[in-house]
Amino acid sequence: LFTITEETGSGAAAALPWDVSEFVGIDIAPVAPGQHSSEHAVSIAMQDSGGPYDYHLSRHLLRLASDNELPARRDLFRYYFSDAHSAVTAGHDIRTALLAFGCDATHGYERTHIDSLAALSRLLGAYILSPPVFASDAQPATGSLDRFSHQLEHDTQMESDTRVPSVDSLVGQRSEN
């Protein structure tokens, strides 16, 4: 799936199939002051303007980079949105991550180095050949919620077993003088 409208909030939102469990976006990693990106490495984003990416999927990508001895950097992209953000905003219940190639300048004349593109492509290959982060995601989705984790019943959620001590027991008895 290739899109070019992630910055307006649409991107992958409309075209993503409902049964996708993991989504790894690809974008640029600006090499600039305040960023940890490099034109010689693949960046694994921890978050963008929309918030953090999925912990488990991001860790999986970091582990794949390490296992394959790929130059990788962690970074935060505070000033842009990715396709992953637009998919979650559209209501897709998926794990998201973002891989990015180091890039100098954006939108006008973007320049990168083959090292970053090579690291990105090798990491993507390793990810595509790896199993899903959670084994249950490898099973075809059905319309049933039988595999969904058990939730507490409403009445159980409403019970309060919290014991709150009296104020006097916390601050002591007042003495009269």
C-alpha positions as YAML, in Angstrom:
chain: A
units: angstrom
residues:
- id: 1
  name: LEU
  ca: [0.00, 0.00, 0.00]
- id: 2
  name: PHE
  ca: [1.59, 3.29, -1.09]
- id: 3
  name: THR
  ca: [0.15, 6.66, -0.10]
- id: 4
  name: ILE
  ca: [1.18, 10.30, -0.32]
- id: 5
  name: THR
  ca: [-1.44, 11.99, 1.84]
- id: 6
  name: GLU
  ca: [-0.39, 11.03, 5.38]
- id: 7
  name: GLU
  ca: [0.19, 14.66, 6.38]
- id: 8
  name: THR
  ca: [-3.44, 15.54, 5.78]
- id: 9
  name: GLY
  ca: [-4.65, 12.67, 7.95]
- id: 10
  name: SER
  ca: [-6.00, 10.40, 5.23]
- id: 11
  name: GLY
  ca: [-3.08, 8.30, 4.00]
- id: 12
  name: ALA
  ca: [-3.64, 4.63, 4.75]
- id: 13
  name: ALA
  ca: [-6.89, 5.28, 6.59]
- id: 14
  name: ALA
  ca: [-9.26, 4.43, 3.76]
- id: 15
  name: ALA
  ca: [-7.33, 1.71, 1.94]
- id: 16
  name: LEU
  ca: [-6.22, -0.48, 4.85]
- id: 17
  name: PRO
  ca: [-8.02, -3.85, 5.07]
- id: 18
  name: TRP
  ca: [-9.88, -4.39, 8.35]
- id: 19
  name: ASP
  ca: [-8.05, -7.60, 9.29]
- id: 20
  name: VAL
  ca: [-4.51, -6.17, 9.30]
- id: 21
  name: SER
  ca: [-2.95, -6.61, 12.75]
- id: 22
  name: GLU
  ca: [0.42, -4.89, 12.23]
- id: 23
  name: PHE
  ca: [1.21, -1.76, 10.25]
- id: 24
  name: VAL
  ca: [4.76, -0.56, 9.59]
- id: 25
  name: GLY
  ca: [4.85, 2.82, 7.91]
- id: 26
  name: ILE
  ca: [7.82, 4.12, 5.93]
- id: 27
  name: ASP
  ca: [8.71, 7.79, 5.88]
- id: 28
  name: ILE
  ca: [11.65, 10.16, 5.97]
- id: 29
  name: ALA
  ca: [13.80, 10.72, 9.05]
- id: 30
  name: PRO
  ca: [14.95, 14.35, 8.97]
- id: 31
  name: VAL
  ca: [18.63, 14.66, 9.81]
- id: 32
  name: ALA
  ca: [18.57, 17.93, 11.73]
- id: 33
  name: PRO
  ca: [19.43, 19.47, 15.10]
- id: 34
  name: GLY
  ca: [17.33, 17.84, 17.80]
- id: 35
  name: GLN
  ca: [16.91, 14.61, 15.83]
- id: 36
  name: HIS
  ca: [18.83, 11.37, 16.30]
- id: 37
  name: SER
  ca: [18.49, 10.26, 12.65]
- id: 38
  name: SER
  ca: [21.42, 9.55, 10.36]
- id: 39
  name: GLU
  ca: [21.79, 9.33, 6.59]
- id: 40
  name: HIS
  ca: [23.75, 6.11, 7.19]
- id: 41
  name: ALA
  ca: [21.17, 4.22, 9.28]
- id: 42
  name: VAL
  ca: [17.52, 3.26, 9.39]
- id: 43
  name: SER
  ca: [15.49, 5.12, 12.01]
- id: 44
  name: ILE
  ca: [12.94, 3.30, 14.13]
- id: 45
  name: ALA
  ca: [10.54, 5.93, 15.39]
- id: 46
  name: MET
  ca: [9.28, 5.70, 18.94]
- id: 47
  name: GLN
  ca: [6.55, 8.29, 18.31]
- id: 48
  name: ASP
  ca: [5.35, 11.07, 16.04]
- id: 49
  name: SER
  ca: [2.97, 14.00, 16.59]
- id: 50
  name: GLY
  ca: [0.12, 11.54, 17.10]
- id: 51
  name: GLY
  ca: [1.79, 9.81, 20.04]
- id: 52
  name: PRO
  ca: [3.84, 6.68, 20.67]
- id: 53
  name: TYR
  ca: [4.03, 3.71, 18.36]
- id: 54
  name: ASP
  ca: [3.29, 0.19, 19.56]
- id: 55
  name: TYR
  ca: [5.86, -0.89, 22.14]
- id: 56
  name: HIS
  ca: [5.94, -4.56, 21.12]
- id: 57
  name: LEU
  ca: [6.16, -3.97, 17.36]
- id: 58
  name: SER
  ca: [8.83, -1.28, 17.76]
- id: 59
  name: ARG
  ca: [10.88, -3.58, 20.04]
- id: 60
  name: HIS
  ca: [10.51, -6.37, 17.48]
- id: 61
  name: LEU
  ca: [11.96, -4.10, 14.78]
- id: 62
  name: LEU
  ca: [14.82, -3.00, 17.06]
- id: 63
  name: ARG
  ca: [15.62, -6.65, 17.81]
- id: 64
  name: LEU
  ca: [15.56, -7.54, 14.09]
- id: 65
  name: ALA
  ca: [17.95, -4.66, 13.35]
- id: 66
  name: SER
  ca: [20.29, -5.83, 16.10]
- id: 67
  name: ASP
  ca: [20.10, -9.51, 15.09]
- id: 68
  name: ASN
  ca: [20.91, -8.57, 11.48]
- id: 69
  name: GLU
  ca: [23.66, -6.12, 12.49]
- id: 70
  name: LEU
  ca: [21.92, -3.21, 10.78]
- id: 71
  name: PRO
  ca: [22.76, 0.39, 11.63]
- id: 72
  name: ALA
  ca: [19.63, 1.63, 13.40]
- id: 73
  name: ARG
  ca: [18.67, 4.67, 15.43]
- id: 74
  name: ARG
  ca: [15.71, 5.43, 17.65]
- id: 75
  name: ASP
  ca: [14.09, 8.80, 17.12]
- id: 76
  name: LEU
  ca: [11.03, 10.92, 17.86]
- id: 77
  name: PHE
  ca: [9.32, 12.90, 15.13]
- id: 78
  name: ARG
  ca: [7.46, 15.64, 16.97]
- id: 79
  name: TYR
  ca: [6.52, 17.67, 13.92]
- id: 80
  name: TYR
  ca: [4.85, 15.26, 11.54]
- id: 81
  name: PHE
  ca: [2.20, 12.58, 11.26]
- id: 82
  name: SER
  ca: [2.68, 9.24, 9.54]
- id: 83
  name: ASP
  ca: [0.33, 6.83, 7.80]
- id: 84
  name: ALA
  ca: [0.29, 4.82, 11.01]
- id: 85
  name: HIS
  ca: [-1.29, 7.76, 12.83]
- id: 86
  name: SER
  ca: [-3.93, 8.24, 10.12]
- id: 87
  name: ALA
  ca: [-4.83, 4.53, 10.25]
- id: 88
  name: VAL
  ca: [-5.32, 4.57, 14.03]
- id: 89
  name: THR
  ca: [-7.24, 7.85, 13.86]
- id: 90
  name: ALA
  ca: [-9.57, 6.25, 11.29]
- id: 91
  name: GLY
  ca: [-10.42, 3.55, 13.82]
- id: 92
  name: HIS
  ca: [-8.18, 0.66, 12.80]
- id: 93
  name: ASP
  ca: [-7.27, -1.43, 15.86]
- id: 94
  name: ILE
  ca: [-3.70, -2.30, 14.88]
- id: 95
  name: ARG
  ca: [-0.18, -2.24, 16.21]
- id: 96
  name: THR
  ca: [1.81, 0.48, 14.46]
- id: 97
  name: ALA
  ca: [5.48, 1.24, 13.94]
- id: 98
  name: LEU
  ca: [7.47, 3.56, 11.71]
- id: 99
  name: LEU
  ca: [10.71, 2.94, 9.83]
- id: 100
  name: ALA
  ca: [12.44, 5.87, 8.19]
- id: 101
  name: PHE
  ca: [15.45, 6.59, 6.03]
- id: 102
  name: GLY
  ca: [17.76, 9.46, 6.93]
- id: 103
  name: CYS
  ca: [17.00, 12.50, 4.82]
- id: 104
  name: ASP
  ca: [18.40, 15.99, 4.46]
- id: 105
  name: ALA
  ca: [15.68, 18.57, 3.77]
- id: 106
  name: THR
  ca: [12.02, 17.82, 3.15]
- id: 107
  name: HIS
  ca: [9.41, 18.61, 0.49]
- id: 108
  name: GLY
  ca: [11.64, 20.60, -1.81]
- id: 109
  name: TYR
  ca: [14.78, 18.72, -2.60]
- id: 110
  name: GLU
  ca: [15.13, 15.62, -0.45]
- id: 111
  name: ARG
  ca: [18.58, 14.03, -0.29]
- id: 112
  name: THR
  ca: [19.50, 10.71, 1.28]
- id: 113
  name: HIS
  ca: [22.36, 8.22, 1.25]
- id: 114
  name: ILE
  ca: [22.29, 4.69, -0.14]
- id: 115
  name: ASP
  ca: [23.42, 3.40, 3.30]
- id: 116
  name: SER
  ca: [20.15, 4.44, 4.91]
- id: 117
  name: LEU
  ca: [18.05, 3.00, 2.08]
- id: 118
  name: ALA
  ca: [20.01, -0.28, 2.22]
- id: 119
  name: ALA
  ca: [19.53, -0.58, 6.00]
- id: 120
  name: LEU
  ca: [15.82, 0.20, 5.59]
- id: 121
  name: SER
  ca: [15.33, -2.39, 2.85]
- id: 122
  name: ARG
  ca: [17.24, -5.08, 4.79]
- id: 123
  name: LEU
  ca: [15.19, -4.40, 7.93]
- id: 124
  name: LEU
  ca: [11.95, -4.52, 5.92]
- id: 125
  name: GLY
  ca: [13.03, -7.85, 4.44]
- id: 126
  name: ALA
  ca: [13.78, -9.24, 7.91]
- id: 127
  name: TYR
  ca: [10.41, -7.99, 9.18]
- id: 128
  name: ILE
  ca: [8.46, -9.46, 6.26]
- id: 129
  name: LEU
  ca: [10.10, -12.85, 6.86]
- id: 130
  name: SER
  ca: [9.47, -12.76, 10.62]
- id: 131
  name: PRO
  ca: [6.34, -14.07, 12.31]
- id: 132
  name: PRO
  ca: [3.81, -11.60, 13.73]
- id: 133
  name: VAL
  ca: [4.67, -10.10, 17.10]
- id: 134
  name: PHE
  ca: [1.82, -12.11, 18.64]
- id: 135
  name: ALA
  ca: [1.35, -15.66, 17.36]
- id: 136
  name: SER
  ca: [-2.44, -15.38, 17.51]
- id: 137
  name: ASP
  ca: [-2.28, -12.73, 14.77]
- id: 138
  name: ALA
  ca: [-1.08, -15.38, 12.30]
- id: 139
  name: GLN
  ca: [-4.50, -17.05, 12.43]
- id: 140
  name: PRO
  ca: [-7.06, -15.82, 9.90]
- id: 141
  name: ALA
  ca: [-9.54, -13.39, 11.37]
- id: 142
  name: THR
  ca: [-13.15, -14.42, 11.55]
- id: 143
  name: GLY
  ca: [-16.20, -12.40, 12.41]
- id: 144
  name: SER
  ca: [-16.22, -14.07, 15.83]
- id: 145
  name: LEU
  ca: [-14.86, -12.56, 19.02]
- id: 146
  name: ASP
  ca: [-14.11, -16.00, 20.52]
- id: 147
  name: ARG
  ca: [-10.34, -15.42, 20.39]
- id: 148
  name: PHE
  ca: [-10.64, -12.01, 22.00]
- id: 149
  name: SER
  ca: [-9.15, -11.86, 25.48]
- id: 150
  name: HIS
  ca: [-11.59, -12.26, 28.35]
- id: 151
  name: GLN
  ca: [-12.89, -9.03, 29.83]
- id: 152
  name: LEU
  ca: [-14.14, -8.58, 33.37]
- id: 153
  name: GLU
  ca: [-17.88, -8.59, 33.78]
- id: 154
  name: HIS
  ca: [-19.46, -5.19, 34.41]
- id: 155
  name: ASP
  ca: [-20.56, -6.02, 37.97]
- id: 156
  name: THR
  ca: [-17.05, -7.17, 38.84]
- id: 157
  name: GLN
  ca: [-15.61, -3.90, 37.54]
- id: 158
  name: MET
  ca: [-18.03, -1.93, 39.70]
- id: 159
  name: GLU
  ca: [-17.11, -3.71, 42.96]
- id: 160
  name: SER
  ca: [-14.80, -1.83, 45.28]
- id: 161
  name: ASP
  ca: [-12.62, -3.88, 47.58]
- id: 162
  name: THR
  ca: [-10.39, -0.93, 48.31]
- id: 163
  name: ARG
  ca: [-10.02, -0.41, 52.03]
- id: 164
  name: VAL
  ca: [-9.65, 3.25, 52.92]
- id: 165
  name: PRO
  ca: [-8.33, 3.92, 56.43]
- id: 166
  name: SER
  ca: [-9.87, 6.66, 58.50]
- id: 167
  name: VAL
  ca: [-8.17, 10.02, 58.49]
- id: 168
  name: ASP
  ca: [-7.49, 9.80, 62.25]
- id: 169
  name: SER
  ca: [-5.55, 6.58, 61.80]
- id: 170
  name: LEU
  ca: [-3.34, 8.30, 59.25]
- id: 171
  name: VAL
  ca: [-2.64, 11.56, 61.08]
- id: 172
  name: GLY
  ca: [-3.01, 10.39, 64.67]
- id: 173
  name: GLN
  ca: [-5.37, 11.45, 67.42]
- id: 174
  name: ARG
  ca: [-5.73, 15.11, 68.19]
- id: 175
  name: SER
  ca: [-4.53, 16.00, 71.61]
- id: 176
  name: GLU
  ca: [-6.32, 18.65, 73.59]
- id: 177
  name: ASN
  ca: [-4.19, 21.19, 75.42]
...
